[in-house]
Structures are given as structure tokens and as C-alpha cells.
Amino acid sequence: MTYDIIIIGGGITGVSIAYELAKKKAGKILLLEKEFLSAGSSGSCAAGIRAQFGSEFNIGLMKLALEKFEVLAEELEYPADRIGLWQGGYLVMSSSQTEWESLKARVTVQHRLNVMTEVLTPGEVKYRFPDVNVDGCFGATYHSKDGHADPFYTVFAYGKAAERFGVEIRKRTEVTELVRDDQGIKGVRLADGGTIEAKQVLVATGAWTHHLMKTIGLDIPLWGERHEILITEPVERVFSPMVISFSLGYYIQQRPHGSFIMGLPPEQKHRWFDPAEFDISPTWGFLERMSDTVHRILPRFKGLNIVRQWAGLYEITPDSHHIIGPIEEVPGLFIAAGGSGHGFMYGPGLAPIMAEWMLGQPLSYDITRLNYQRFAKGELVIEPAVVG
């Protein structure tokens, strides 16, 4: 059987694009996932959602994504309490005068795009959020519409909606190779040796993307990097925003049910290109560093019991932006990967635009600068407001 489109990868990127393509009646669509939906980076993330970026490009794109998240439960016909959108805001802390000036400059850009971030002095932070230690803080920014959602249920909701529109989803089905000829993409080869043909193939496999593209001789600059997270026992809910520092790398948030979720970037960064080298084992060093950090930032909560600690893979690119769009050397082949820790929050915003691109329609938001040729041309898309 020949499909119009095969999508490889059952994370937020793959399922949301499958849904958007199916809504546009793009033909017979097959989504292949080697484990289960959200088994990769989507299911390992902290699921933050923010518009507090520094470049006009990212602010505008995340504004679209936030607006999409706000209506997602209704659109996907899925219980809102499961998708779990919680807009408690992001409180972005500065730890130097230079960083403080940069944060204020970014707010100017955000206001120009109608993202109404507040600028807070250390005294105002302490008044609004008395549990936050402001020692060493030069000021902070706060956007009340930022927040988080449940990554598992969000992916499941997209999957169910895609199936209602006719998408075929096969789980426990591993793609080991892309298949091409001189005219372009032909389909995929599975772990069991079988092949499936398609007119178009979208690779949305996160950190596994580099290895899969190498099967047809393409060296895409994208690698896996281990990041760790922990979550505590639930306690009385007293705290709403995600407290985050771009320079110090931490993020800490109390979930609606009372648990705190938090993370830090790795001290030693490894570029893993081969899935055989991927390591998502938790480390004692992270636990020590994270404990010291949360005691310093939220000293009231010292002594909380840790329920779980885990690791997942950031899918990193040289400029920490997605690689998205057509592969010119292989007509019919598309890529959507490399979220660099922001894949979940961007997913609902990127998906309808990517569907337009794949179908040759005018783009509702110009994301063409995220094409993979930018690296060879030296046209990197630089974003200053990233953690790690």
C-alpha cells in the first residue's frame, strides 16, 4: 500500500502535524512510532510554555502557540483537566546588572508584539512572590499567560483527534531506514524488514533524527543531550509561577496538585549522535546540584521529599532552534526536529504552519528561516533567552 504521507515519530511534533494535515484533507496519512505516543522527549519534558523569548521571530511564534494551547481542549474534543493547561506565569530572574538590562530590552520587543510582560524590581518580586529569595536578584520579568500543560495527555489528545480525521497510527513499529531513489523519497524500511511507500515522508524523531537521516547519506547537525528533572511530594499549593534563570540554568515550578518539578542543565554536555550511545540514566550529581539550587531560591521548602528523578534527551542544534521544512536534495522528504528543549511548547504553533508548507500552501507565519540549509550558509537563528 502506498500512502500520501508517512510521519515518523509519535511525540508532540509528529502527532500535531498529522492532525493538522488530516484536517486539511491531505490524503492517506500513516504515523509510525517505535514505542508509544510521547515515549521520547515529549514524555520526559517539564512541559513549560512561555512567550518570554528575545527575538521577534520566537515571540511571535510562541504567541501563536500559547493562543493554540488556550483552545486546544475544545478543538481536540479532549477533557481540559487532562490537557491540564495552567497559566501561572513565568518569573524570569536576573543575576547580574547586564542580564537585567537584557531582560528589560526583551520586554520592549515583547510589548511591541502584544505580549504584556511585567517588569519587577526585587522588592516587587518579594511582595508578589514572598517565598522567592531575591538575594542577588537585580530584577525579574513576569508574563501571566505563560505556564505549562500535561505532555502525555496533550500528545494523546492530538493522537485521538488525528485518528478521528482518518490518520492511521501504528505503535511499536520501528523505522530503521529511509528509502529513496534518484527522483526523491520513496518510503521507509521497518525493523522487521518490510517497506512502506509514500509520496511524502516527514521525519519527526527528535534526537534520533540524525541517525535516521544518515541512512540516506544526509548529515543533519542535530544531537541528543541528557537533561534531568525531579519532582517532589505534593504540599499545600502556595506558589504559581515557573521561576527560571537563563544565566544560572534552573527552572522550578509548583504543579497545581502541589508537587514541585525542577531541572538544571548538565554540567558536562555530551553530543550523542548515535542512538546506541544515548544515556538517560539519572545521576547523583544532578540531585545534589538541584537540591542546593532549590534551597537557595525557595528556602521555605527545604526538606521536601523527592518522589522521582529522571532524564530525557534534548534534541540540540547548533543554534538551539528547530530544523524544519523540506530537504531539497530529496524531493518529498521533510524534517521537523531539533526543538532544543522547547519542542513541546512550540508544537501546537508550528504544526499548522508545517502542514501548510508540506501541502504547498501560503504560510500563515514565515518559518522558512528554520530550514536546515541555514547552517551551511552561516545564517543561524540566534535566540538569547534559552536555559542551558
C-alpha angles and dihedrals in degrees: 000000000000120000127204091225134012117195117197115205133047101216127108092284097051099042096043092050090046089054094048092048091049091050087056091052092243093169133250108356127189123190117198123197122178094212124004134314110288092012094133133046094328091063094045100050132103088236097225119167121199142160093196097110128133107231124070089231095059096038091054093046094048091047086060091047093050091050089051092050090053092062099029099105092052094044095048093040091234129135109275092216090060096048081049103199106187117181101195093141136240119267106203112199127204123213100189139033090248092054091046092055090049092051091051091049090053091051089058089058092044092052090051087059093045096255097137103209117173125228113221132190118220088259092053091048090053092048095047097037107023094176092065116095106227096187106132092011116130094188141306143227125226132194113185096203094061115096142115143274136203106276096201098050092041090056091043090050091053091047093052092046092048090052091051087057091051105267114148112222120196116189125191087034114125123201111211101174143018115230121217142158134193091287097053141268118000104177142277139298119224131217090253090059097254124127132216122199127218140168091226132022126195118199109208100156103129114213090002091063097089092055093047094049090050088065087075096038100263118135104206114187098235128117142171123254124185117239124178134214136181135196128204136213114281118264134173109308109247104140132064115175132075104246108213140170122196093194097045094035102226132130124186128178138168111226120224091257091054106260120124119229119195145163147182132199117255120272091221116038120210124194105218114186098162117068088218087069097047111124120190097163114133119244135217091224092063091050092054095046093045093049091051091048098049091046088055098045099037104021093169090071098056111137099035113149117243114232101185142358124194144159135221138174128271107208099223131197127187092263098031092246133117122270103223137162141045125336102230096202091058112043112216094026119114134179132206112173143101101082089161094212095323101077097109096050094046096044102090091043097048097042101074091044092050090050089054091050094050091050095047093246126142110276116245088208123022108244095153091113087072091069115127094242089075092084095058090045094048091239098134120173104231121203118182098192102076133119118237 
